[in-house]
Amino acid sequence: MKTMIISNKLKILLIIYFLLFSFGGIFNMFINGVGKISVQMYSLLIGAILFVPIALFFIKYLHWGIESVVIASIIANFYSPFIAPYQYYKIIKKNAHGIWNK
């Protein structure tokens, strides 16, 4: 039987990714439920486009290995932990205008 060794750095990065994704998921469910998904759609599209170049940069130039993919995922998933809570509070406070209310 072969054993696989997972570095502590990778474990910590995966925990950070999971925590950020879980935190943002709370706000995402509300935003999806009220149908105000324009900001989410644009942010996730930008994140998907940015993911590959960021991951390749970290792998090719910084030589971070497999951790590069997780770090790139954290960076590319900026909507959930940062923008979604802001949009949620704008909707709740009834001062969401423009794209925040679409």
Summary of the structure (lengths in Angstrom):
residues: 102
radius of gyration: 16.5
end to end distance: 53.8
largest distance: 59.1
contacts: 271
relative contact order: 0.18
helix: 76%
strand: 0%
